[in-house]
Amino acid sequence: MPLYLDAGIPEVWLVHLEAQCVEVYRQGTEPIIVYCGQFLSSLAFPDLVFSADDLLNPPVH
């Protein structure tokens, strides 16, 4: 993560399918861990809210 943040990327999301969580890394903060049943939004689009369930369990077509 430090390489991305040092390069000026303000936010990185890691989706852990096995652990069923999303780790959100933002400059200058500890990672935010989001689990199923919780919601998150990005710094770039704070009004756009994602469900962790949708990221961790996408529909299969």
PDB file with SEQRES, HELIX, SHEET and CRYST1 records, atoms N, CA, C and O in Angstrom:
SEQRES   1 A   61  MET PRO LEU TYR LEU ASP ALA GLY ILE PRO GLU VAL TRP          
SEQRES   2 A   61  LEU VAL HIS LEU GLU ALA GLN CYS VAL GLU VAL TYR ARG          
SEQRES   3 A   61  GLN GLY THR GLU PRO ILE ILE VAL TYR CYS GLY GLN PHE          
SEQRES   4 A   61  LEU SER SER LEU ALA PHE PRO ASP LEU VAL PHE SER ALA          
SEQRES   5 A   61  ASP ASP LEU LEU ASN PRO PRO VAL HIS                          
HELIX    1 AA1 PRO A    2  ASP A    6  1                                   5    
HELIX    2 AA2 ALA A   52  LEU A   56  1                                   5    
SHEET    1 AA1 3 GLU A  11  HIS A  16  0                                        
SHEET    2 AA1 3 CYS A  21  ARG A  26 -1                                        
SHEET    3 AA1 3 ILE A  32  TYR A  35 -1                                        
SHEET    1 AA2 2 PHE A  39  SER A  41  0                                        
SHEET    2 AA2 2 VAL A  49  SER A  51 -1                                        
CRYST1    1.000    1.000    1.000  90.00  90.00  90.00 P 1           1          
ATOM      1  N   MET A   1       0.792  -1.190   0.000  1.00  0.00           N  
ATOM      2  CA  MET A   1       0.000   0.000   0.000  1.00  0.00           C  
ATOM      3  C   MET A   1       0.843   1.265   0.000  1.00  0.00           C  
ATOM      4  O   MET A   1       0.458   2.248  -0.634  1.00  0.00           O  
ATOM      5  N   PRO A   2       1.970   1.275   0.684  1.00  0.00           N  
ATOM      6  CA  PRO A   2       2.750   2.517   0.697  1.00  0.00           C  
ATOM      7  C   PRO A   2       3.138   3.001  -0.696  1.00  0.00           C  
ATOM      8  O   PRO A   2       3.192   4.208  -0.932  1.00  0.00           O  
ATOM      9  N   LEU A   3       3.408   2.081  -1.621  1.00  0.00           N  
ATOM     10  CA  LEU A   3       3.779   2.502  -2.983  1.00  0.00           C  
ATOM     11  C   LEU A   3       2.639   3.251  -3.658  1.00  0.00           C  
ATOM     12  O   LEU A   3       2.873   4.269  -4.310  1.00  0.00           O  
ATOM     13  N   TYR A   4       1.423   2.771  -3.517  1.00  0.00           N  
ATOM     14  CA  TYR A   4       0.277   3.442  -4.111  1.00  0.00           C  
ATOM     15  C   TYR A   4       0.057   4.801  -3.462  1.00  0.00           C  
ATOM     16  O   TYR A   4      -0.119   5.804  -4.154  1.00  0.00           O  
ATOM     17  N   LEU A   5       0.067   4.834  -2.147  1.00  0.00           N  
ATOM     18  CA  LEU A   5      -0.188   6.081  -1.443  1.00  0.00           C  
ATOM     19  C   LEU A   5       0.933   7.086  -1.679  1.00  0.00           C  
ATOM     20  O   LEU A   5       0.671   8.280  -1.822  1.00  0.00           O  
ATOM     21  N   ASP A   6       2.179   6.616  -1.723  1.00  0.00           N  
ATOM     22  CA  ASP A   6       3.310   7.505  -2.013  1.00  0.00           C  
ATOM     23  C   ASP A   6       3.246   8.040  -3.437  1.00  0.00           C  
ATOM     24  O   ASP A   6       3.773   9.119  -3.712  1.00  0.00           O  
ATOM     25  N   ALA A   7       2.619   7.315  -4.336  1.00  0.00           N  
ATOM     26  CA  ALA A   7       2.490   7.746  -5.731  1.00  0.00           C  
ATOM     27  C   ALA A   7       1.360   8.758  -5.912  1.00  0.00           C  
ATOM     28  O   ALA A   7       1.114   9.228  -7.023  1.00  0.00           O  
ATOM     29  N   GLY A   8       0.678   9.089  -4.825  1.00  0.00           N  
ATOM     30  CA  GLY A   8      -0.378  10.089  -4.912  1.00  0.00           C  
ATOM     31  C   GLY A   8      -1.770   9.526  -5.103  1.00  0.00           C  
ATOM     32  O   GLY A   8      -2.726  10.280  -5.286  1.00  0.00           O  
ATOM     33  N   ILE A   9      -1.896   8.207  -5.062  1.00  0.00           N  
ATOM     34  CA  ILE A   9      -3.218   7.591  -5.141  1.00  0.00           C  
ATOM     35  C   ILE A   9      -3.819   7.710  -3.740  1.00  0.00           C  
ATOM     36  O   ILE A   9      -3.300   7.110  -2.798  1.00  0.00           O  
ATOM     37  N   PRO A  10      -4.904   8.474  -3.590  1.00  0.00           N  
ATOM     38  CA  PRO A  10      -5.392   8.799  -2.247  1.00  0.00           C  
ATOM     39  C   PRO A  10      -6.100   7.672  -1.511  1.00  0.00           C  
ATOM     40  O   PRO A  10      -6.290   7.739  -0.296  1.00  0.00           O  
ATOM     41  N   GLU A  11      -6.490   6.633  -2.251  1.00  0.00           N  
ATOM     42  CA  GLU A  11      -7.293   5.587  -1.618  1.00  0.00           C  
ATOM     43  C   GLU A  11      -7.145   4.281  -2.386  1.00  0.00           C  
ATOM     44  O   GLU A  11      -7.140   4.268  -3.617  1.00  0.00           O  
ATOM     45  N   VAL A  12      -7.022   3.177  -1.640  1.00  0.00           N  
ATOM     46  CA  VAL A  12      -6.905   1.845  -2.240  1.00  0.00           C  
ATOM     47  C   VAL A  12      -7.852   0.914  -1.494  1.00  0.00           C  
ATOM     48  O   VAL A  12      -7.888   0.899  -0.263  1.00  0.00           O  
ATOM     49  N   TRP A  13      -8.620   0.134  -2.262  1.00  0.00           N  
ATOM     50  CA  TRP A  13      -9.518  -0.867  -1.670  1.00  0.00           C  
ATOM     51  C   TRP A  13      -8.984  -2.253  -2.005  1.00  0.00           C  
ATOM     52  O   TRP A  13      -8.691  -2.547  -3.163  1.00  0.00           O  
ATOM     53  N   LEU A  14      -8.857  -3.099  -0.994  1.00  0.00           N  
ATOM     54  CA  LEU A  14      -8.508  -4.507  -1.183  1.00  0.00           C  
ATOM     55  C   LEU A  14      -9.722  -5.340  -0.813  1.00  0.00           C  
ATOM     56  O   LEU A  14     -10.212  -5.275   0.315  1.00  0.00           O  
ATOM     57  N   VAL A  15     -10.200  -6.118  -1.762  1.00  0.00           N  
ATOM     58  CA  VAL A  15     -11.365  -6.967  -1.522  1.00  0.00           C  
ATOM     59  C   VAL A  15     -10.854  -8.370  -1.210  1.00  0.00           C  
ATOM     60  O   VAL A  15     -10.267  -9.029  -2.067  1.00  0.00           O  
ATOM     61  N   HIS A  16     -11.081  -8.819   0.018  1.00  0.00           N  
ATOM     62  CA  HIS A  16     -10.655 -10.136   0.470  1.00  0.00           C  
ATOM     63  C   HIS A  16     -11.862 -11.074   0.425  1.00  0.00           C  
ATOM     64  O   HIS A  16     -12.674 -11.105   1.350  1.00  0.00           O  
ATOM     65  N   LEU A  17     -11.962 -11.823  -0.648  1.00  0.00           N  
ATOM     66  CA  LEU A  17     -13.109 -12.723  -0.796  1.00  0.00           C  
ATOM     67  C   LEU A  17     -13.100 -13.825   0.256  1.00  0.00           C  
ATOM     68  O   LEU A  17     -14.149 -14.163   0.805  1.00  0.00           O  
ATOM     69  N   GLU A  18     -11.950 -14.380   0.537  1.00  0.00           N  
ATOM     70  CA  GLU A  18     -11.868 -15.474   1.510  1.00  0.00           C  
ATOM     71  C   GLU A  18     -12.197 -14.992   2.927  1.00  0.00           C  
ATOM     72  O   GLU A  18     -12.902 -15.676   3.670  1.00  0.00           O  
ATOM     73  N   ALA A  19     -11.687 -13.816   3.299  1.00  0.00           N  
ATOM     74  CA  ALA A  19     -11.932 -13.275   4.642  1.00  0.00           C  
ATOM     75  C   ALA A  19     -13.260 -12.534   4.731  1.00  0.00           C  
ATOM     76  O   ALA A  19     -13.691 -12.143   5.815  1.00  0.00           O  
ATOM     77  N   GLN A  20     -13.912 -12.343   3.571  1.00  0.00           N  
ATOM     78  CA  GLN A  20     -15.197 -11.644   3.503  1.00  0.00           C  
ATOM     79  C   GLN A  20     -15.132 -10.248   4.128  1.00  0.00           C  
ATOM     80  O   GLN A  20     -15.956  -9.879   4.965  1.00  0.00           O  
ATOM     81  N   CYS A  21     -14.107  -9.473   3.684  1.00  0.00           N  
ATOM     82  CA  CYS A  21     -14.008  -8.086   4.132  1.00  0.00           C  
ATOM     83  C   CYS A  21     -13.340  -7.250   3.050  1.00  0.00           C  
ATOM     84  O   CYS A  21     -12.700  -7.777   2.140  1.00  0.00           O  
ATOM     85  N   VAL A  22     -13.502  -5.947   3.167  1.00  0.00           N  
ATOM     86  CA  VAL A  22     -12.837  -4.992   2.286  1.00  0.00           C  
ATOM     87  C   VAL A  22     -11.955  -4.126   3.171  1.00  0.00           C  
ATOM     88  O   VAL A  22     -12.418  -3.571   4.168  1.00  0.00           O  
ATOM     89  N   GLU A  23     -10.680  -4.012   2.803  1.00  0.00           N  
ATOM     90  CA  GLU A  23      -9.761  -3.137   3.522  1.00  0.00           C  
ATOM     91  C   GLU A  23      -9.624  -1.857   2.717  1.00  0.00           C  
ATOM     92  O   GLU A  23      -9.286  -1.896   1.534  1.00  0.00           O  
ATOM     93  N   VAL A  24      -9.884  -0.730   3.350  1.00  0.00           N  
ATOM     94  CA  VAL A  24      -9.775   0.567   2.694  1.00  0.00           C  
ATOM     95  C   VAL A  24      -8.579   1.297   3.289  1.00  0.00           C  
ATOM     96  O   VAL A  24      -8.523   1.552   4.492  1.00  0.00           O  
ATOM     97  N   TYR A  25      -7.622   1.628   2.423  1.00  0.00           N  
ATOM     98  CA  TYR A  25      -6.432   2.350   2.837  1.00  0.00           C  
ATOM     99  C   TYR A  25      -6.525   3.767   2.303  1.00  0.00           C  
ATOM    100  O   TYR A  25      -6.776   3.984   1.118  1.00  0.00           O  
ATOM    101  N   ARG A  26      -6.319   4.736   3.199  1.00  0.00           N  
ATOM    102  CA  ARG A  26      -6.318   6.153   2.832  1.00  0.00           C  
ATOM    103  C   ARG A  26      -5.077   6.788   3.437  1.00  0.00           C  
ATOM    104  O   ARG A  26      -4.605   6.374   4.496  1.00  0.00           O  
ATOM    105  N   GLN A  27      -4.558   7.792   2.755  1.00  0.00           N  
ATOM    106  CA  GLN A  27      -3.336   8.438   3.220  1.00  0.00           C  
ATOM    107  C   GLN A  27      -3.489   8.949   4.642  1.00  0.00           C  
ATOM    108  O   GLN A  27      -4.459   9.629   4.976  1.00  0.00           O  
ATOM    109  N   GLY A  28      -2.511   8.606   5.471  1.00  0.00           N  
ATOM    110  CA  GLY A  28      -2.448   9.118   6.819  1.00  0.00           C  
ATOM    111  C   GLY A  28      -3.382   8.471   7.822  1.00  0.00           C  
ATOM    112  O   GLY A  28      -3.505   8.955   8.948  1.00  0.00           O  
ATOM    113  N   THR A  29      -4.045   7.383   7.439  1.00  0.00           N  
ATOM    114  CA  THR A  29      -4.964   6.735   8.381  1.00  0.00           C  
ATOM    115  C   THR A  29      -4.690   5.240   8.444  1.00  0.00           C  
ATOM    116  O   THR A  29      -4.079   4.665   7.542  1.00  0.00           O  
ATOM    117  N   GLU A  30      -5.144   4.635   9.503  1.00  0.00           N  
ATOM    118  CA  GLU A  30      -5.108   3.180   9.618  1.00  0.00           C  
ATOM    119  C   GLU A  30      -6.135   2.602   8.642  1.00  0.00           C  
ATOM    120  O   GLU A  30      -7.099   3.289   8.300  1.00  0.00           O  
ATOM    121  N   PRO A  31      -5.958   1.366   8.187  1.00  0.00           N  
ATOM    122  CA  PRO A  31      -6.943   0.788   7.273  1.00  0.00           C  
ATOM    123  C   PRO A  31      -8.312   0.675   7.935  1.00  0.00           C  
ATOM    124  O   PRO A  31      -8.425   0.417   9.133  1.00  0.00           O  
ATOM    125  N   ILE A  32      -9.324   0.872   7.139  1.00  0.00           N  
ATOM    126  CA  ILE A  32     -10.706   0.698   7.565  1.00  0.00           C  
ATOM    127  C   ILE A  32     -11.128  -0.687   7.086  1.00  0.00           C  
ATOM    128  O   ILE A  32     -10.992  -0.990   5.900  1.00  0.00           O  
ATOM    129  N   ILE A  33     -11.627  -1.519   7.965  1.00  0.00           N  
ATOM    130  CA  ILE A  33     -12.062  -2.863   7.617  1.00  0.00           C  
ATOM    131  C   ILE A  33     -13.589  -2.861   7.568  1.00  0.00           C  
ATOM    132  O   ILE A  33     -14.255  -2.505   8.540  1.00  0.00           O  
ATOM    133  N   VAL A  34     -14.130  -3.265   6.416  1.00  0.00           N  
ATOM    134  CA  VAL A  34     -15.580  -3.272   6.215  1.00  0.00           C  
ATOM    135  C   VAL A  34     -16.010  -4.712   5.948  1.00  0.00           C  
ATOM    136  O   VAL A  34     -15.435  -5.393   5.099  1.00  0.00           O  
ATOM    137  N   TYR A  35     -17.015  -5.163   6.673  1.00  0.00           N  
ATOM    138  CA  TYR A  35     -17.490  -6.543   6.570  1.00  0.00           C  
ATOM    139  C   TYR A  35     -18.872  -6.590   5.919  1.00  0.00           C  
ATOM    140  O   TYR A  35     -19.517  -5.559   5.730  1.00  0.00           O  
ATOM    141  N   CYS A  36     -19.312  -7.796   5.582  1.00  0.00           N  
ATOM    142  CA  CYS A  36     -20.653  -7.985   5.033  1.00  0.00           C  
ATOM    143  C   CYS A  36     -21.668  -7.331   5.962  1.00  0.00           C  
ATOM    144  O   CYS A  36     -21.540  -7.383   7.186  1.00  0.00           O  
ATOM    145  N   GLY A  37     -22.677  -6.716   5.357  1.00  0.00           N  
ATOM    146  CA  GLY A  37     -23.696  -6.021   6.126  1.00  0.00           C  
ATOM    147  C   GLY A  37     -23.361  -4.560   6.388  1.00  0.00           C  
ATOM    148  O   GLY A  37     -24.188  -3.816   6.916  1.00  0.00           O  
ATOM    149  N   GLN A  38     -22.141  -4.143   6.019  1.00  0.00           N  
ATOM    150  CA  GLN A  38     -21.736  -2.758   6.208  1.00  0.00           C  
ATOM    151  C   GLN A  38     -21.629  -2.056   4.856  1.00  0.00           C  
ATOM    152  O   GLN A  38     -21.676  -2.693   3.803  1.00  0.00           O  
ATOM    153  N   PHE A  39     -21.487  -0.749   4.905  1.00  0.00           N  
ATOM    154  CA  PHE A  39     -21.441   0.063   3.692  1.00  0.00           C  
ATOM    155  C   PHE A  39     -20.183   0.919   3.688  1.00  0.00           C  
ATOM    156  O   PHE A  39     -19.619   1.207   4.743  1.00  0.00           O  
ATOM    157  N   LEU A  40     -19.742   1.330   2.492  1.00  0.00           N  
ATOM    158  CA  LEU A  40     -18.574   2.178   2.370  1.00  0.00           C  
ATOM    159  C   LEU A  40     -18.714   3.084   1.164  1.00  0.00           C  
ATOM    160  O   LEU A  40     -19.485   2.797   0.248  1.00  0.00           O  
ATOM    161  N   SER A  41     -17.970   4.172   1.165  1.00  0.00           N  
ATOM    162  CA  SER A  41     -17.938   5.083   0.030  1.00  0.00           C  
ATOM    163  C   SER A  41     -16.506   5.539  -0.174  1.00  0.00           C  
ATOM    164  O   SER A  41     -15.680   5.449   0.733  1.00  0.00           O  
ATOM    165  N   SER A  42     -16.221   6.023  -1.361  1.00  0.00           N  
ATOM    166  CA  SER A  42     -14.858   6.437  -1.683  1.00  0.00           C  
ATOM    167  C   SER A  42     -14.685   7.926  -1.414  1.00  0.00           C  
ATOM    168  O   SER A  42     -15.660   8.671  -1.316  1.00  0.00           O  
ATOM    169  N   LEU A  43     -13.446   8.341  -1.299  1.00  0.00           N  
ATOM    170  CA  LEU A  43     -13.149   9.757  -1.127  1.00  0.00           C  
ATOM    171  C   LEU A  43     -13.548  10.548  -2.368  1.00  0.00           C  
ATOM    172  O   LEU A  43     -14.020  11.681  -2.266  1.00  0.00           O  
ATOM    173  N   ALA A  44     -13.355   9.946  -3.536  1.00  0.00           N  
ATOM    174  CA  ALA A  44     -13.642  10.642  -4.793  1.00  0.00           C  
ATOM    175  C   ALA A  44     -15.137  10.846  -5.021  1.00  0.00           C  
ATOM    176  O   ALA A  44     -15.542  11.848  -5.610  1.00  0.00           O  
ATOM    177  N   PHE A  45     -15.954   9.910  -4.562  1.00  0.00           N  
ATOM    178  CA  PHE A  45     -17.398   9.976  -4.767  1.00  0.00           C  
ATOM    179  C   PHE A  45     -18.116   9.669  -3.448  1.00  0.00           C  
ATOM    180  O   PHE A  45     -18.699   8.593  -3.310  1.00  0.00           O  
ATOM    181  N   PRO A  46     -18.087  10.579  -2.488  1.00  0.00           N  
ATOM    182  CA  PRO A  46     -18.634  10.278  -1.163  1.00  0.00           C  
ATOM    183  C   PRO A  46     -20.144  10.030  -1.153  1.00  0.00           C  
ATOM    184  O   PRO A  46     -20.653   9.391  -0.232  1.00  0.00           O  
ATOM    185  N   ASP A  47     -20.865  10.524  -2.160  1.00  0.00           N  
ATOM    186  CA  ASP A  47     -22.314  10.305  -2.212  1.00  0.00           C  
ATOM    187  C   ASP A  47     -22.687   8.943  -2.781  1.00  0.00           C  
ATOM    188  O   ASP A  47     -23.841   8.526  -2.683  1.00  0.00           O  
ATOM    189  N   LEU A  48     -21.721   8.246  -3.375  1.00  0.00           N  
ATOM    190  CA  LEU A  48     -21.952   6.921  -3.940  1.00  0.00           C  
ATOM    191  C   LEU A  48     -21.600   5.883  -2.875  1.00  0.00           C  
ATOM    192  O   LEU A  48     -20.429   5.709  -2.538  1.00  0.00           O  
ATOM    193  N   VAL A  49     -22.604   5.200  -2.352  1.00  0.00           N  
ATOM    194  CA  VAL A  49     -22.412   4.258  -1.257  1.00  0.00           C  
ATOM    195  C   VAL A  49     -22.480   2.830  -1.793  1.00  0.00           C  
ATOM    196  O   VAL A  49     -23.402   2.472  -2.526  1.00  0.00           O  
ATOM    197  N   PHE A  50     -21.503   2.031  -1.419  1.00  0.00           N  
ATOM    198  CA  PHE A  50     -21.435   0.630  -1.827  1.00  0.00           C  
ATOM    199  C   PHE A  50     -21.768  -0.269  -0.646  1.00  0.00           C  
ATOM    200  O   PHE A  50     -21.416   0.036   0.494  1.00  0.00           O  
ATOM    201  N   SER A  51     -22.432  -1.353  -0.914  1.00  0.00           N  
ATOM    202  CA  SER A  51     -22.648  -2.386   0.083  1.00  0.00           C  
ATOM    203  C   SER A  51     -21.470  -3.353   0.010  1.00  0.00           C  
ATOM    204  O   SER A  51     -21.107  -3.809  -1.074  1.00  0.00           O  
ATOM    205  N   ALA A  52     -20.884  -3.661   1.137  1.00  0.00           N  
ATOM    206  CA  ALA A  52     -19.802  -4.645   1.147  1.00  0.00           C  
ATOM    207  C   ALA A  52     -20.298  -5.978   0.612  1.00  0.00           C  
ATOM    208  O   ALA A  52     -19.534  -6.723  -0.003  1.00  0.00           O  
ATOM    209  N   ASP A  53     -21.566  -6.285   0.839  1.00  0.00           N  
ATOM    210  CA  ASP A  53     -22.144  -7.532   0.323  1.00  0.00           C  
ATOM    211  C   ASP A  53     -22.034  -7.605  -1.196  1.00  0.00           C  
ATOM    212  O   ASP A  53     -21.721  -8.660  -1.748  1.00  0.00           O  
ATOM    213  N   ASP A  54     -22.290  -6.484  -1.872  1.00  0.00           N  
ATOM    214  CA  ASP A  54     -22.221  -6.461  -3.326  1.00  0.00           C  
ATOM    215  C   ASP A  54     -20.797  -6.664  -3.836  1.00  0.00           C  
ATOM    216  O   ASP A  54     -20.592  -7.294  -4.873  1.00  0.00           O  
ATOM    217  N   LEU A  55     -19.826  -6.138  -3.118  1.00  0.00           N  
ATOM    218  CA  LEU A  55     -18.436  -6.300  -3.520  1.00  0.00           C  
ATOM    219  C   LEU A  55     -17.917  -7.696  -3.221  1.00  0.00           C  
ATOM    220  O   LEU A  55     -17.125  -8.247  -3.986  1.00  0.00           O  
ATOM    221  N   LEU A  56     -18.363  -8.266  -2.109  1.00  0.00           N  
ATOM    222  CA  LEU A  56     -17.847  -9.556  -1.680  1.00  0.00           C  
ATOM    223  C   LEU A  56     -18.606 -10.743  -2.272  1.00  0.00           C  
ATOM    224  O   LEU A  56     -18.068 -11.847  -2.355  1.00  0.00           O  
ATOM    225  N   ASN A  57     -19.835 -10.521  -2.677  1.00  0.00           N  
ATOM    226  CA  ASN A  57     -20.669 -11.597  -3.225  1.00  0.00           C  
ATOM    227  C   ASN A  57     -21.357 -11.129  -4.503  1.00  0.00           C  
ATOM    228  O   ASN A  57     -22.582 -11.007  -4.537  1.00  0.00           O  
ATOM    229  N   PRO A  58     -20.576 -10.865  -5.562  1.00  0.00           N  
ATOM    230  CA  PRO A  58     -21.203 -10.382  -6.799  1.00  0.00           C  
ATOM    231  C   PRO A  58     -22.124 -11.438  -7.398  1.00  0.00           C  
ATOM    232  O   PRO A  58     -21.903 -12.636  -7.223  1.00  0.00           O  
ATOM    233  N   PRO A  59     -23.158 -10.986  -8.108  1.00  0.00           N  
ATOM    234  CA  PRO A  59     -24.064 -11.961  -8.715  1.00  0.00           C  
ATOM    235  C   PRO A  59     -23.356 -12.795  -9.783  1.00  0.00           C  
ATOM    236  O   PRO A  59     -22.493 -12.289 -10.501  1.00  0.00           O  
ATOM    237  N   VAL A  60     -23.713 -14.033  -9.882  1.00  0.00           N  
ATOM    238  CA  VAL A  60     -23.121 -14.933 -10.876  1.00  0.00           C  
ATOM    239  C   VAL A  60     -24.109 -15.044 -12.035  1.00  0.00           C  
ATOM    240  O   VAL A  60     -25.294 -15.310 -11.836  1.00  0.00           O  
ATOM    241  N   HIS A  61     -23.604 -14.837 -13.238  1.00  0.00           N  
ATOM    242  CA  HIS A  61     -24.472 -14.903 -14.431  1.00  0.00           C  
ATOM    243  C   HIS A  61     -24.167 -16.146 -15.219  1.00  0.00           C  
ATOM    244  O   HIS A  61     -24.786 -16.387 -16.255  1.00  0.00           O  
TER     245      HIS A  61                                                      
END                                                                             
